[in-house]
Amino acid sequence: MKYDLLTESWIPALDLQGVTNEYSILSLFEAAPKLKRIVHEKPLVVASVQRLLLAILYRSYGYLEPDEWDEVFAAGEFDEQISSYLGSPKCVERFDLFSETNPFFQTANFTKEKGVTTSVKKLSPDLASGNNKTLFNHIADNHEFSLPANEAALQLLVCQYFSLGGGVSGSSVQFGKHPNLTSAPLVGGAVVMVEGENLFQTLMLNLHMPKNEEWLERKTDLPIWEQNEPEQPQAREMRGLSDYLTWRARHVRLLPQKDGSVARMFIAQGLPNPKEMEQEPYFAYRLNKEQKKLPIRLSFERACWRDTANLLQYARSTKVGIEPTDLRPAGIQLLAAEDNELIDKLRLNCQLIGLDNNKANPLCWFEERLPLAINLIEKDQVQKNKYSAHLVKGLEIAEAIHSQLMSAVRTFASHLLPDGARTQDISTKVESINPARFYWPKLNESFEQFIWALSNNSEEAKSSWRKVCQEIAFAAFEGATHSWCYGGVRAQKGLSIAKQQLEESLYGRTWRRHVYWSQDTQEIIRQLYQWGNPDYPKRDILAALRKSLDLQKGSQLPAISYLGPLLSSEDERSKVQAFVAGLFASHATVYQEAQHSSFGHIWYQVDKDQRPGMSFRFECLLEAKGEQLKQTLRQMVQILKSKDIAIDYSTLMEDLYHWDSDDKRIQLKWARDYWAKPTQSDESTDSADATN
């Protein structure tokens, strides 16, 4: 049985018109200028195919000098050098998936001891097999499962590039006992590819390898399809880049069925990753505090754009006297080295693909794209790129605001736990609230806009970016703590204090509100102030309004004759207006302060020391509803009267309209103004939190 990958259609690709078709290796290189990109539902397949194509290109062209690279890129298509290489004796019959003598990327005649075969599901980490955790699918081992030849070829590449370590490999007839399984070359980091406007550009823009003269001179540097000798499953020296790009991470032999599909195979540990390749060409690295190189990873917890600086800049040590190091992926290094007008005109992206795992258990794969502005790439090892410096500053702004958000949530979490709670318990509570899930993902789209804006007006771009981060951080706090709005007084107290803390750290002021009162509220309060004028008080009207506070039936009738023309047509709203008018009559002191305050702030003026009795009364007020709310407010107004403290009735009336709102925003505002102790100068605010 034969399945030649050079001529069979097995690689899915999207053309420039948006149509997806399958291509052979030869037809794919020929059609590359007309194709957008490699596509597949599994991102690991995309990264694996791209790596195979780059290995073929590197083997065909060798290391291209800048002038040679420019000549190929300017042509806009691959020349006959590719087809000539693939048609040479080195490659003919070497890309046959089911060859008896040279099966592609497999080991000929490889057989496990006792003929023990493995399900083809073992090729890909998403296909659970044996005792692997079932995360991506739920196909049992006893269920008949097979892959068609084209999909088997794709998953074979995934196996060689992304296999996870861990577990016993077993023994084979050829090599005896194999060592335990180790991870393949592309595990542990994010594969970074510069994306051009078509597949030809994408492949060329990533055809930049570390120029190691020793590797280039080695005649033994052969890709897997040119190697003839059986490979012992033990560590050996890397022979060059062609060898490394097609590293035999697993000994595999697919067992085709009569219809060409594959259900079973032999598989075992192949070659451990070579020690000579300290820096994977398609990974981006960063330096940790100990100056150790660590690959950039993709995970649930960290959006990839947060590491953009590590993609575009030289890595700089925190230690004095150590020169910057280029730890960027191959494609970015090529863009930094090239001075090509054709590249400058392109609109590029940066593609990141990775497999997140925990102790060899796959968690999830990722495929993300970032906009790539050429002027943000640092080209000089000594002179810093000013645009890149602005980018770093923008990333630092996002991180700093995230820290402020986490600090506020920590303050809130400490109020949810008993007094004297351990730091560890507070940290656990913060993790359960997890405000980051409302913050970082919301910044993704805004970050793309920030990237493109940097090249036009850096200062304006940074200012806009800061505002976006601030707004999203505030929304993230509210989103993460929303459920506690319905909690008790302790939760409301924590929310009020934490919210003010966040407001102060984000905006440098105590609270952010807007001036707003309803028209009917302003008209009623204006009329009440006229009736309560201490020089010419309307005692009969005030007496009628006070009587309306009584619970007896008919007590409100005398007040209606005065308030009727002013009351709202909405029943619930008119009841609030009449009640506040009665409160005013019982304590008819005109509020003359320049600033406007909620009832929580007014009560703080009575009880600055927060005596237990006063605090308890205020807690009861926050929990009260209906007639109990009215009764509690009447009593508290009398206490304020005894201390000759004026009440802002405009704000009180506006707040009571929304007292029964589901989000309890009025109770939270009052709690904040009472417990968070706002400064006098910053309280030039009103009840817009309630009405907006």
C-alpha positions in Angstrom: 0.0 0.0 0.0 1.3 3.5 -0.9 0.4 7.0 0.2 2.9 9.5 -1.1 2.7 12.8 0.8 4.5 14.6 -2.1 1.6 13.9 -4.5 -1.4 13.0 -2.3 -3.7 15.8 -1.1 -3.5 15.8 2.7 -2.6 19.3 4.0 -5.6 21.6 4.5 -5.1 25.3 3.5 -7.2 28.4 3.1 -6.9 30.3 -0.2 -7.1 34.0 -0.6 -10.8 33.7 -1.6 -11.6 32.0 1.7 -12.0 28.4 0.3 -10.4 25.5 2.1 -8.9 22.7 0.1 -6.3 19.9 0.7 -2.9 20.0 -1.0 0.1 17.7 -1.5 3.5 19.0 -0.4 4.4 19.8 -4.1 1.1 21.5 -4.9 1.2 23.5 -1.6 4.6 25.0 -2.4 3.4 25.8 -5.9 0.2 27.4 -4.7 1.7 29.2 -1.7 1.4 32.7 -3.1 -2.4 32.1 -3.6 -3.0 30.6 -0.2 -3.7 32.5 3.0 -2.5 30.0 5.6 -2.5 26.4 6.8 -5.8 25.6 8.6 -7.0 22.8 10.9 -9.4 22.5 13.8 -6.4 21.5 15.9 -3.8 24.3 16.2 -1.0 21.7 16.9 -1.5 20.4 13.4 -1.0 23.8 11.9 2.3 24.4 13.8 3.5 20.9 12.9 2.9 21.2 9.2 4.5 24.7 9.2 7.6 23.2 10.8 7.8 20.4 8.2 7.5 22.9 5.4 10.3 25.1 6.9 12.5 22.0 7.3 12.0 21.3 3.5 12.8 24.9 2.7 15.9 25.0 4.8 17.1 21.7 3.3 16.4 23.1 -0.2 18.0 26.5 0.2 20.4 26.0 3.1 21.2 29.1 5.0 20.2 32.1 2.9 22.4 35.2 3.1 20.4 38.5 3.2 20.9 39.2 -0.5 19.8 35.7 -1.4 16.8 35.9 0.8 15.8 39.2 -0.7 16.0 37.8 -4.2 13.7 34.8 -3.3 11.2 37.0 -1.4 11.0 39.6 -4.2 10.1 36.9 -6.7 6.9 36.3 -4.8 6.9 32.5 -5.3 9.1 29.5 -4.7 11.5 28.6 -7.6 12.3 25.2 -9.1 14.9 24.6 -6.4 12.2 23.2 -4.1 10.7 20.9 -6.7 14.2 19.9 -7.8 15.1 18.9 -4.3 11.8 17.0 -3.6 12.2 15.2 -7.0 15.8 14.1 -6.3 16.8 10.6 -5.3 17.1 11.9 -1.7 13.4 12.4 -1.4 11.7 10.0 -4.0 10.0 7.2 -2.2 11.0 8.8 1.2 7.6 10.6 1.7 5.5 7.4 1.4 3.5 7.1 4.7 3.2 3.3 4.4 6.5 2.3 2.7 8.0 -1.0 3.9 11.5 0.3 3.7 11.4 4.0 4.4 8.0 5.0 5.9 7.8 8.8 6.3 8.9 10.0 9.8 8.7 6.5 11.1 11.0 3.6 11.8 11.0 0.8 9.2 10.0 -2.7 10.6 9.6 -1.3 14.1 7.8 -3.8 16.3 7.1 -3.9 20.0 7.9 -7.0 22.0 5.1 -9.6 21.9 3.6 -7.6 19.0 1.8 -5.3 21.4 0.1 -2.5 19.3 -1.3 0.8 20.5 -4.4 2.7 19.3 -3.7 5.4 16.8 -5.2 7.8 19.3 -1.8 7.9 21.0 -0.5 10.1 18.2 -2.3 13.2 19.4 -2.6 14.5 23.1 -6.3 15.3 22.6 -7.2 11.7 21.8 -7.4 9.9 25.2 -5.8 6.5 25.3 -4.9 4.0 28.0 -4.8 5.7 31.4 -4.4 9.2 30.0 -6.9 11.8 31.4 -10.0 12.2 29.2 -10.0 16.0 28.6 -10.7 16.5 24.9 -12.8 13.5 23.9 -14.6 10.6 25.4 -13.8 7.7 23.0 -13.2 4.6 25.0 -10.3 2.3 24.1 -12.6 -0.6 23.3 -14.4 1.5 20.7 -13.3 1.0 17.1 -11.3 4.1 16.1 -9.3 4.8 13.0 -7.9 7.7 11.1 -7.9 8.1 7.3 -4.4 8.3 5.8 -4.4 12.1 5.3 -5.4 12.7 9.0 -2.9 10.0 10.2 -0.1 11.8 8.4 -1.1 15.1 10.2 -1.3 13.5 13.6 2.0 11.7 13.0 3.7 15.1 12.8 1.9 16.2 16.0 3.3 13.1 17.7 6.9 13.9 16.7 6.7 17.6 17.6 4.3 17.7 20.6 4.3 14.4 22.4 4.2 14.7 26.2 6.7 12.9 28.4 6.0 10.7 31.4 5.3 7.0 31.6 7.0 3.8 30.6 7.8 3.3 27.0 8.2 -0.5 26.9 10.5 -2.6 24.8 10.9 -3.3 21.1 12.3 -6.1 19.0 14.9 -3.9 17.4 16.2 -2.0 20.4 15.2 -3.8 23.5 14.0 -1.7 26.5 13.3 1.9 25.7 13.8 4.7 28.2 10.8 6.4 29.8 8.9 8.9 27.6 10.3 12.4 27.3 8.6 15.5 25.8 9.0 16.4 22.1 10.9 19.6 21.0 7.8 21.9 20.8 6.5 21.1 24.3 7.0 23.7 27.0 6.7 26.9 25.0 4.7 28.8 22.4 5.6 28.4 18.7 5.8 31.9 17.3 5.4 32.5 13.6 5.4 35.8 11.7 2.4 35.7 9.4 2.5 37.5 6.1 -0.3 38.2 3.7 0.0 34.8 2.0 1.6 31.4 2.8 4.6 32.1 0.7 5.4 35.2 2.7 4.7 33.4 6.0 7.2 30.7 5.2 9.9 33.0 3.9 9.5 35.4 6.9 10.3 32.5 9.3 13.2 31.0 7.2 15.8 32.4 9.5 17.9 30.0 11.5 20.8 30.5 14.0 23.9 30.8 11.8 26.1 28.2 13.4 29.1 27.7 11.1 29.9 24.3 12.7 26.4 23.0 12.0 26.4 24.4 8.4 29.7 22.5 7.6 28.5 19.2 8.9 27.8 16.8 5.9 26.0 14.4 8.3 23.2 16.9 8.9 20.2 15.1 7.3 16.5 15.4 7.7 14.6 12.4 8.9 13.6 11.3 5.3 17.3 11.1 4.2 18.4 9.1 7.2 18.9 5.4 6.7 20.4 3.9 9.8 18.1 2.8 12.6 18.1 5.2 15.6 18.9 3.9 19.0 16.5 5.4 21.6 19.2 7.2 23.5 20.7 10.6 23.7 23.0 11.6 20.8 24.6 14.8 19.5 22.5 17.0 17.2 24.0 16.9 13.7 22.6 20.2 12.5 19.4 22.1 11.9 17.9 19.8 9.3 18.4 17.0 11.8 16.8 19.0 14.7 13.8 20.3 12.7 12.8 16.7 12.0 13.9 15.2 15.3 12.7 11.6 15.9 11.0 12.1 19.3 9.1 8.8 18.9 9.8 5.5 17.2 6.5 4.9 15.3 5.2 2.5 12.7 1.7 2.9 11.4 -0.2 -0.2 10.5 -2.6 0.5 7.6 -5.8 -1.3 7.1 -7.1 -2.5 3.7 -9.0 0.7 3.1 -5.9 2.8 3.8 -7.0 4.0 7.3 -5.0 3.5 10.4 -6.3 2.0 13.7 -3.3 0.5 15.3 0.5 1.2 15.4 3.7 0.5 17.2 5.1 3.4 19.3 7.9 3.9 21.8 10.3 6.6 23.0 12.7 7.9 20.4 15.5 10.4 20.9 15.6 12.7 23.9 15.8 16.4 23.0 19.4 17.4 22.1 21.3 19.4 24.7 23.1 21.4 21.9 19.8 23.2 21.0 19.5 25.4 24.1 17.2 27.8 22.4 14.3 26.5 20.2 14.4 28.7 17.0 10.6 29.2 17.1 10.2 29.9 20.8 10.5 33.3 22.4 12.3 33.4 25.7 12.6 35.7 28.7 15.1 36.1 31.5 13.9 35.4 35.1 15.3 36.9 38.2 18.1 34.4 38.3 18.9 35.3 34.6 17.8 31.9 33.4 16.2 31.6 30.0 12.5 30.5 30.2 10.3 30.0 27.1 7.1 32.1 26.8 4.1 29.9 27.4 0.5 30.1 26.6 -1.9 29.4 29.4 -5.4 30.2 30.8 -3.9 32.5 33.4 -1.8 34.7 31.1 -2.8 36.3 27.8 0.1 36.1 25.3 0.0 39.8 24.4 1.4 40.5 28.0 4.7 39.1 26.8 4.8 41.2 23.6 8.0 42.9 24.8 9.8 39.6 25.0 8.8 39.0 21.3 10.0 42.3 20.0 12.9 43.4 22.3 16.4 42.1 23.1 16.4 40.5 26.5 18.3 42.7 29.0 19.8 41.4 32.2 19.2 43.2 35.5 22.9 42.7 36.2 25.3 45.5 35.3 27.8 44.7 32.5 25.9 41.9 30.8 25.1 42.7 27.1 21.5 42.3 25.8 20.7 38.8 24.3 18.5 38.1 21.4 16.0 35.5 22.7 13.4 36.3 20.1 11.9 33.7 17.7 13.4 33.2 14.3 10.8 35.2 12.4 11.3 38.3 14.6 15.1 38.0 14.3 14.7 38.0 10.5 12.6 41.2 10.6 15.1 42.8 12.8 18.0 42.0 10.5 16.2 42.8 7.2 16.0 46.2 5.7 13.5 45.5 3.0 10.9 47.9 1.6 8.6 45.1 0.5 8.4 43.9 4.2 7.7 47.5 5.4 4.6 47.7 3.3 3.1 44.4 4.6 0.5 44.2 7.3 1.9 41.4 9.5 0.6 39.3 12.4 2.3 37.2 15.0 0.8 33.7 15.4 1.3 31.8 18.7 0.5 28.2 19.1 1.1 26.1 22.2 0.1 23.2 24.3 -0.5 23.8 28.0 0.1 20.8 30.2 0.5 19.9 33.9 2.9 17.0 34.7 2.5 15.5 31.2 -1.3 15.8 31.3 -2.7 18.0 28.4 -4.8 20.9 29.7 -5.6 22.9 26.5 -4.0 24.1 23.3 -4.0 27.7 22.2 -3.8 29.6 19.0 -3.6 33.4 19.2 -2.7 36.2 16.9 -1.2 39.6 17.7 -0.8 42.6 15.4 2.9 43.1 14.4 4.0 46.6 13.7 7.5 46.6 12.1 8.6 49.8 13.9 8.1 48.2 17.3 10.8 45.6 16.6 14.1 46.4 18.2 16.9 46.2 15.6 19.8 47.5 17.6 21.3 45.6 20.5 22.5 48.8 22.2 20.1 51.6 21.1 16.6 51.0 22.4 13.7 51.4 20.0 11.7 54.4 21.2 8.4 52.9 20.0 9.2 49.6 21.6 10.0 51.5 24.9 6.5 53.0 24.7 5.1 49.5 24.2 6.9 48.3 27.3 5.5 51.3 29.3 2.0 50.4 28.1 2.4 46.8 29.3 3.7 48.1 32.6 0.7 50.3 33.0 -1.6 47.3 32.5 0.3 45.3 35.0 0.3 48.1 37.6 -3.4 48.7 37.3 -4.0 44.9 37.6 -2.0 45.1 40.9 -4.2 47.9 42.1 -7.3 45.8 41.3 -5.9 42.8 43.1 -5.1 44.9 46.2 -8.6 46.2 46.3 -10.0 42.7 46.0 -7.7 41.6 48.8 -9.1 44.4 51.0 -12.6 43.2 50.2 -11.7 39.5 50.9 -10.3 40.4 54.3 -13.8 41.7 55.3 -15.5 38.5 54.2 -13.4 36.5 56.7 -13.4 36.7 60.5 -11.2 39.3 62.1 -7.6 38.1 62.3 -7.8 35.7 59.4 -4.6 34.3 58.2 -2.8 35.8 55.1 -3.1 32.4 53.4 -6.8 32.3 53.9 -7.2 35.8 52.5 -5.1 34.8 49.5 -7.3 31.7 48.9 -10.4 33.9 49.0 -8.9 36.3 46.5 -8.1 33.3 44.2 -11.7 32.2 44.4 -13.0 35.7 43.5 -10.5 35.8 40.6 -11.0 39.3 39.2 -8.3 38.7 36.6 -10.8 36.8 34.5 -12.8 40.0 34.1 -9.7 42.1 33.4 -7.1 40.6 31.0 -9.5 39.1 28.4 -11.3 42.4 28.1 -8.1 44.1 27.2 -7.3 41.9 24.1 -9.1 44.0 21.5 -8.0 47.3 23.1 -4.4 46.1 23.0 -4.5 45.6 19.3 -5.7 49.2 18.9 -2.9 50.4 21.2 -0.3 48.6 19.1 -1.3 50.4 15.9 -1.8 53.7 17.6 1.8 53.7 19.0 3.3 54.3 15.6 1.2 57.5 15.1 1.1 59.3 18.4 2.8 57.4 21.2 1.8 59.7 24.1 -1.8 59.9 23.0 -1.8 56.1 22.6 -0.5 55.6 26.1 -3.0 58.0 27.6 -5.9 56.2 25.8 -4.5 52.8 26.9 -4.3 53.9 30.5 -8.0 55.1 30.5 -9.1 51.8 29.0 -7.2 49.8 31.6 -8.7 51.9 34.4 -12.2 51.5 33.1 -11.9 47.8 32.6 -10.3 47.3 36.1 -13.2 49.1 37.7 -15.7 47.0 35.7 -13.7 43.9 36.6 -14.0 44.7 40.3 -17.7 45.1 40.0 -18.1 41.9 37.9 -16.0 39.8 40.3 -17.8 41.0 43.4 -21.3 41.4 42.1 -22.8 38.4 43.9 -21.7 39.9 47.3 -24.0 42.9 46.7 -26.7 40.7 48.1 -24.7 39.8 51.2 -24.9 41.1 54.7 -23.6 44.3 56.2 -20.1 42.9 56.6 -19.8 42.2 52.9 -21.3 45.6 52.0 -18.8 47.3 54.3 -15.9 45.5 52.6 -17.2 46.4 49.2 -17.5 50.0 50.1 -14.0 50.3 51.5 -12.4 48.2 48.7 -14.2 50.2 46.0 -13.1 53.5 47.4 -9.5 52.1 47.7 -9.6 51.1 44.0 -11.0 54.5 43.0 -8.3 56.4 44.8 -5.5 54.2 43.4 -6.9 54.4 39.8 -8.0 58.1 39.6 -6.3 59.8 42.6 -9.6 60.9 44.0 -12.1 59.6 46.6 -15.0 58.8 44.4 -16.2 59.3 40.9 -19.8 60.4 40.3 -21.7 62.7 38.0 -24.1 65.5 38.9 -27.7 64.4 38.2 -31.0 65.0 39.9 -34.4 64.3 38.4 -36.5 67.4 37.5 -39.4 66.5 39.8 -36.9 66.0 42.7 -35.5 69.4 42.2 -38.9 71.1 42.0 -40.2 69.4 45.2 -37.0 70.2 47.2 -37.0 73.8 46.0 -40.6 74.1 47.2 -39.8 72.4 50.6 -37.0 74.8 51.2 -39.4 77.7 50.6 -41.9 76.3 53.1 -39.1 75.7 55.6 -37.6 79.1 55.3 -36.6 80.0 58.9 -37.5 83.6 58.4 -41.0 82.9 57.0 -41.8 79.3 57.7 -45.2 77.8 56.5 -46.0 76.2 59.8 -49.4 74.9 58.8 -48.0 73.2 55.7 -45.1 71.7 57.7 -47.5 70.4 60.3 -49.5 68.7 57.6 -46.4 67.1 56.1 -45.2 65.9 59.5 -48.6 64.3 60.2 -48.2 62.3 56.9 -45.5 60.3 58.7 -48.0 58.8 61.0 -49.1 55.2 60.2 -52.8 55.9 60.7 -55.0 55.8 57.7 -55.9 59.2 56.3 -52.9 60.9 57.8 -51.5 61.7 54.4 -54.6 63.4 53.1 -53.8 67.0 54.4 -50.3 66.8 52.9 -51.6 65.7 49.4 -53.4 69.0 49.1 -50.0 70.8 49.1 -47.9 68.2 47.4 -50.3 67.0 44.8 -49.3 69.2 42.0 -45.6 68.3 42.6 -45.8 64.5 43.0 -44.9 62.2 40.2 -47.5 60.3 38.3 -45.7 57.0 39.2 -47.2 55.6 42.4 -44.0 54.3 44.0 -42.1 57.4 43.1 -44.8 59.7 44.6 -44.8 57.7 47.8 -41.0 58.3 48.2 -41.5 62.0 47.5 -44.3 62.3 50.1 -42.3 60.4 52.7 -39.1 62.6 52.2 -41.3 65.7 52.4 -42.6 64.4 55.8 -39.0 63.9 57.0 -38.1 67.4 55.9 -41.0 68.8 57.9 -39.8 66.9 61.0 -36.3 68.4 60.6 -36.7 71.5 58.5 -33.1 72.6 58.3 -32.1 73.8 54.8 -29.0 72.0 53.6 -26.7 74.8 52.5 -23.3 73.0 52.0 -21.6 73.4 48.6 -21.2 69.7 48.3 -23.9 67.0 48.3 -23.8 63.9 50.5 -25.6 60.6 50.8 -27.3 59.6 54.1 -24.3 57.4 54.8 -22.0 60.4 54.8 -24.4 62.5 57.0 -24.6 59.7 59.5 -20.8 59.5 59.6 -20.9 63.1 60.8 -23.0 62.0 63.8 -20.8 59.0 64.6 -17.2 59.7 63.5 -16.0 57.4 66.2 -18.4 54.6 65.0 -19.8 53.8 68.4 -21.4 50.3 68.6 -24.9 51.6 69.1 -24.8 54.1 66.2 -23.0 51.6 63.9 -25.6 48.9 64.7 -28.4 51.3 63.9 -26.8 52.1 60.6 -26.4 48.4 59.8 -30.1 47.9 60.5 -30.9 50.7 58.2 -29.0 49.1 55.3 -31.0 45.8 55.8 -34.4 47.5 56.2 -37.2 47.6 53.6 -40.7 48.9 53.4 -42.3 50.3 56.6 -39.2 49.2 58.6 -37.0 51.4 56.4 -39.3 54.4 57.0 -39.5 53.8 60.7 -35.7 53.5 61.0 -35.2 56.7 58.9 -37.6 58.6 61.1 -35.8 57.7 64.2 -32.4 58.5 62.7 -33.6 61.9 61.4 -34.6 62.8 64.9 -31.1 62.0 66.2 -29.7 64.2 63.4 -32.1 67.0 64.5 -30.9 66.7 68.1 -27.4 67.3 66.9 -28.4 70.1 64.5 -27.0 68.3 61.4 -28.7 69.2 58.1 -29.7 66.5 55.7 -29.3 66.6 51.9 -32.9 65.8 51.1 -32.3 66.0 47.3 -29.8 63.1 47.5 -31.9 61.2 50.0 -35.0 61.4 47.8 -33.1 60.4 44.7 -31.5 57.5 46.5 -34.8 56.1 47.9 -36.2 55.9 44.4 -33.7 53.1 43.8 -33.5 51.5 47.3 -35.0 48.2 46.1 -32.7 47.8 43.1 -31.4 44.3 42.6 -27.8 45.4 42.7 -28.2 47.3 46.0 -26.2 50.1 44.7 -27.7 52.7 47.1 -27.0 50.5 50.1 -23.4 50.1 48.9 -23.0 53.8 48.3 -24.2 54.6 51.8 -22.0 51.9 53.3 -19.0 53.3 51.4 -19.7 56.9 52.5 -20.1 55.8 56.2 -17.2 53.2 56.6 -14.7 54.4 54.0 -14.6 57.9 55.6 -14.4 60.1 52.4 -12.5 63.4 52.6 -14.6 66.5 52.9 -13.1 68.2 49.8 -13.9 65.3 47.5 -17.6 65.0 48.4 -18.9 67.4 45.8 -21.0 64.6 44.5 -24.6 63.3 44.4 -26.7 60.3 43.7 -25.8 59.7 40.1 -24.7 56.2 41.1 -28.3 55.5 41.7 -29.8 57.1 38.6 -27.2 56.5 35.9 
